[in-house]
Structures are given as C-alpha cells and as structure tokens.
Amino acid sequence: MGFVTADNIKKQFGSDTVLKQVSLSLEKGEFATLLGQSGCGKSTLMRCIAGLNKTDGGAIYIDGKNVTDVSPKDRQVGMVFQSYALFPNMTVFDNIAFGLRMKKLKNFKEEVHKMIEMMGLKGKEDSYPQHLSGGQMQRVALARSLILQPKVLLLDEPLSALDAKIRKNLQKELKRIQREFKITTIFVTHDQEEAMTLSDTVHLMDEGRIVQSGAPKEIYTSPTSIFIASFIGNYNILKKEDFKRLTGSEKENFTEVAIRPEVIKIVTGYKEISTEKKVHYTVTGVIGDISMIGNVVRYEVEAADYTFQVDSLNDGGNHLWEGKEITVTFSKADCLFYRNGESQSDSDNGHNNYRVTEIK
C-alpha cells in the first residue's frame, strides 16, 4: 500500500456517478498530478481524499491509516485552492499564522517569519491580500498550508488564474518547495504542459475513471488510447484508410495511427537511401500555415485530404515558406497503431528494433 491510497472510490451526486471505482496509490514524497478535462472527476477525487466530499464506496488511506470516515481537520492534509481563500482583513503574517493560532500554539512568530522568508515574502509581512500580486497571494496560501506540517498537500488548480509568465515561474517555485519539504503532493490541473513539467507521475482522468497512469514521458510517448494521444500531445491522428493511401503501407489490423509532430521531418530534396523504405514512411505535400510556438516552428503540411502538423526547432533559416512543395518522412517505429481507439501490442505499435537512417 502506498503512502496515500484511494481504493475503489465511488462518488455520486444524485443520479450522476462522478467517480467510478477509482484507485490511486502514491509513494511518500511523490508529486502526482490528476490531469483531465473539466468534469472528468479530478477535483472530486481530490476532495474525497481531503474529506470534503464523503465517498459512496471504497476507502481512503493516508500513511497506513484508513481515514475514510475521519473528518477533514483530522486527516493531516493541507489544501490550496485556485481562489487562494485568504482572509482579506488579515496581513500576510496573520494569514500564515492563522492555523497555528487556531491550534492555540504559542511562540510561533519565529516559525512564521522563517516560512515567510522561505516563500520569498520577506518585506510583505504587514501587507494585506488586496495589495499583493496573484503570485504572492498563491505563496501566502501555500505557506498557510505548509506551516501546519501536513502529511499530504492537495493543490486544486492553484496556478490557473495567473498569467503565463507568473505561472511558469511559480511552477519552478512549487517544485522547489515540494522537494524541500519532501511532502507528498497531489496537484489537479487541466493543463497538459503544467502536468508534464511538475509531476513525478501523471494520472489522466476521463469520465470518472483514471485511464492511464505513469511518468510524464511514458504517457507522452506511449499513450494507451487515441483519446489520450489526442489530449496529451497534439498527435497527428489518421484513420486507417487515410494512412494507407498516403504512405502506401500494407499494414492491417488497426483502425487509427498516431504520430507525434516532432518526429516528422521535412526534406526539401528526396535522397534515395537503400534502407529508407524499410524504416521510414514518406509523404509528399505542400506547406500551408506556419506558426511560431516559443522556439518551435509548427508547419501545417497539406497532403491530399489530410493536414500534418510538423514541429521543428527554429534554426533561424527561412528556406521553407507557405506553398512550397516538400516531402515529410517519419520512422515506422514512431507510429503508434490503435484498434477501435485502444493501443495494440508493442510489436504492432512499431516498437521494433529498426535501424533508423536519418534523411538530410
């Protein structure tokens, strides 16, 4: 059993079953993310772990203890919400110290000042929430939870209200703080990039179930269904008939194929390589839209009735333009094959030991 375990959790609101026998296990000190679209059940699962929602089946364990029927205040969990939930009439110091005062602890000033410094809030002790930035308010909310030394930290979309730059900075801060405190953390988000950046493990949810769990790289490179591939990474997803028509493949026993945009290479001059057809598919097309995404250039390559998304690092060159005829090539080993939306076996999914010859 893990340090935090949700065993076969069921939750209903009226006739609507929101969690359908969900199981989850986290090791001590792990940073785990519940990822999914709005309404998938991720926040409800977190609230069940916190004790804010009573389960309709299953059990919750924290540090080996069954806490299913234990009140939220006795579960030793800290929770931070998207809204921060700071007291507007209290200073930064008093907001952070609130839980300690409620426990009637004394001589905690030094502890609060230490937490303020650790959170980068020094000089803001006497400020009120309305005079803080969004990032500063989030740090106060985190400090207020962490100062009580909870066994588990629960974070429900805590960064979603912040602008992109502040959110990126706070992601780094959050990971640093989590490692420094070595606290078991469950983070809820709908943002795939955020989940991949922060997490030791990601649990992807859909319609009240966890549909895949694993390390971020594993989920990104080996999605177990077409739904996961489409949600997690801008995969090019082709139906069988389109794939065979475009590539000339003779492969059968699949209904869809998914290809990551960054594994597709653009070649402007076709160079015959003897081993190429054994390990690559090639498709001719015309460059449509070109867009910049950070340091990546995304090309839309129109090939017959399908448009490929191709991601390349921006090398500063301008040898490609809209309307240019090109060839795209991708390794057979990078094609993930699915049947009726579900993953095939490894051998069918192209994870063979091909020797890939790069086309320049």
C-alpha positions, 0 to 999 in steps of 0.5 A: 500500500502506498503512502496515500491510497484511494481504493475503489472510490465511488462518488455520486451526486444524485443520479450522476456517478462522478467517480467510478471505482477509482484507485490511486496509490502514491509513494511518500514524497511523490508529486502526482498530478490528476490531469483531465478535462473539466468534469472528468472527476479530478477535483472530486477525487481530490476532495474525497481524499481531503474529506470534503466530499464523503465517498459512496464506496471504497476507502481512503488511506493516508500513511497506513491509516484508513481515514475514510470516515475521519473528518477533514481537520483530522486527516493531516492534509493541507489544501490550496485552492485556485481562489487562494481563500485568504482572509482579506482583513488579515496581513500576510503574517496573520494569514500564515499564522492563522492555523497555528493560532487556531491550534492555540500554539504559542511562540510561533512568530519565529516559525512564521517569519522563517516560512515567510522568508522561505516563500520569498515574502520577506518585506510583505509581512504587514501587507494585506491580500488586496495589495499583493500580486496573484503570485504572492497571494498563491505563496501566502496560501501555500505557506498557510498550508505548509506551516501546519506540517501536513502529511499530504498537500492537495493543490486544486488548480492553484496556478490557473488564474495567473498569467503565463509568465507568473505561472511558469515561474511559480511552477519552478517555485512549487517544485522547489518547495515540494522537494524541500519539504519532501511532502507528498503532493497531489496537484489537479490541473487541466493543463497538459504542459503544467502536468508534464513539467511538475509531476513525478507521475501523471494520472489522466482522468476521463469520465470518472475513471483514471485511464492511464497512469505513469511518468510524464514521458511514458504517457507522452510517448506511449499513450494507451488510447487515441483519446489520450494521444489526442489530449496529451500531445497534439498527435497527428491522428489518421484513420486507417484508410487515410494512412494507407493511401498516403504512405502506401503501407500494407499494414492491417489490423488497426483502425487509427495511427498516431504520430507525434509532430516532432518526429516528422521531418521535412526534406526539401530534396528526396535522397534515395537511401537503400534502407529508407523504405524499410524504416521510414514512411514518406509523404509528399505535400505542400506547406500551408500555415506556419506558426511560431510556438516559443522556439518551435516552428509548427508547419501545417503540411497539406497532403491530399485530404489530410493536414500534418502538423510538423514541429521543428526547432527554429534554426533561424533559416527561412528556406521553407515558406507557405506553398512550397512543395516538400516531402515529410518522412517519419520512422515506422517505429514512431507510429503508434497503431490503435484498434477501435481507439485502444493501443495494440501490442508493442510489436504492432505499435512499431516498437521494433528494433529498426535501424533508423537512417536519418534523411538530410 
